[in-house]
């Protein structure tokens, strides 16, 4: 952002909106920890299939944000950075190859059957640690602190997973999912209306709850409902994660929104208005993913999942 800030017409609010609107894409495009959690809670939905299914929806989200940013920037005549030479671009690409290989190793290893999703996590950690040592970002003396922080984060996640498993059993024993299913189905039996209701509910939940506990709590409730009208669990998983990811950039509890605003040294109120066109584009993508199953299911079906 440095060179742009010196140019006349630079808008830090718009720049922050662009960055914030695209931040949750990493929750959809693999390797995504959220999809792994959904796989666990949904009763073993294929992690590889979920990873593959996330590509097209994630890219659609990205292209929607790019289109909005391009149109607004052109209309307002925002300044652009200087043209990058081929040599500089090629050198930057070469420098990025070791980091980009992480995705190739993880996704390629899972899809080819070399290792499972759980083993892929260990491979990713080992590869990232080696890269960090090579780049000088991490030293061996940092290992004790890194391990302790990892243990703390893992303990929190496993506590949530175990609590979710207990709650799922309690809800199944008391018939709560069936009651909620009957309530929703009582409103309408039309799948289009039901999916719209679920989208609205998940969007609302995402604005108040972090994505991990939301997936843990609501997957056991809503998955039986959508399976009841023949919606594939893979398709529903992508739809659910997209909904909750939008909550990551919306107030009052949008973590990416707060972090992005803080980095840009802006108040939340200053960023919300520039974000509105991006919200509209992302909602359109969400509806496309919801009502066109092929967007999520084409790649998994092509690969035999």
C-alpha positions, 0 to 999 in steps of 0.5 A, a space after each residue: 500500500 505504500 506507493 499508493 498512499 502517496 498518490 492523489 486520490 488514494 482511498 484507504 477505506 476502499 482499500 481496506 474494504 477490498 482486503 476485508 471482503 476477500 479475507 474469508 476465502 481461505 476458509 473455503 479454498 483448501 486447505 481449510 481447517 473449517 471444512 475438516 471440522 465439518 467433516 468430523 461433525 457431519 459423520 465422516 464426509 470426505 475431507 478430500 471431496 470437501 476440499 475439492 468442492 471448495 475451489 469453485 465457490 471460493 474462486 467465484 467469491 474472489 472474482 465477485 470481489 475483483 469485479 466490484 473492486 474493478 468497477 468502483 476503481 474505474 468509476 472513481 478513477 483511483 490511482 494504480 501502481 506502476 507496471 511491474 516488469 516481466 523480470 520482477 514478476 517472474 522473480 516474485 513467482 519463483 520466490 513464492 514457489 516454495 510456499 505455494 508448494 504447500 498447497 500442492 503437497 497437501 491437496 495432491 497427497 490427499 487426492 492421490 491417496 498418499 496420505 489421509 487428511 489427518 496425516 496431511 496436517 502433520 506433513 503441512 506442519 513439518 513442511 511449514 516448519 522447514 520453510 520457516 527455518 529456511 527463511 529465518 522466520 523461526 528458530 529452534 529456540 522458539 519451539 517450546 513456545 510454539 508447541 505450548 501455543 499449539 497445545 492450548 489452541 488444540 485443547 480449546 478445539 478438542 473441548 469444543 468438539 467433545 462438547 459438540 459430540 455430547 450435545 449432539 447425543 443429547 439433542 438426538 436423545 431428546 428429539 430436538 433435531 426432529 422438532 426443529 426439522 418439523 418446525 422448519 418443514 412446517 413453514 414450507 416443504 419447498 426446498 427453495 424456501 427451506 434453503 433460503 430460511 437456512 441461509 438467513 439463519 446461518 448468516 444471522 448466526 455467523 454475525 454473532 458466533 465464531 465459525 468453529 463453534 457454529 459448525 460444531 453446534 448447528 451441523 448436527 441440527 441442519 444436516 438431517 433436514 437438508 439430507 431429507 430433501 436429497 441435498 448432498 452433505 458436501 454441497 451443504 458443507 460448502 454452503 454452510 461454511 460460506 454463510 458463516 464465513 460472511 459473518 467473519 466480515 460483518 459486525 458485531 463479531 466479525 473477526 476479519 472485519 475488526 482485524 482489517 480495520 485495525 491494520 488500516 487504522 480505521 474505525 469499523 463505521 468507516 469501513 462498513 459503507 465501502 463494504 456494502 457493494 462487496 456484501 451484495 456481490 458475495 450474497 449473490 455468489 452464496 445464492 448461486 452456490 446454494 441453488 446450483 449444486 454443480 458449482 460445488 459438486 462438479 469437481 468432486 463428481 468428476 474425481 469420483 467422490 
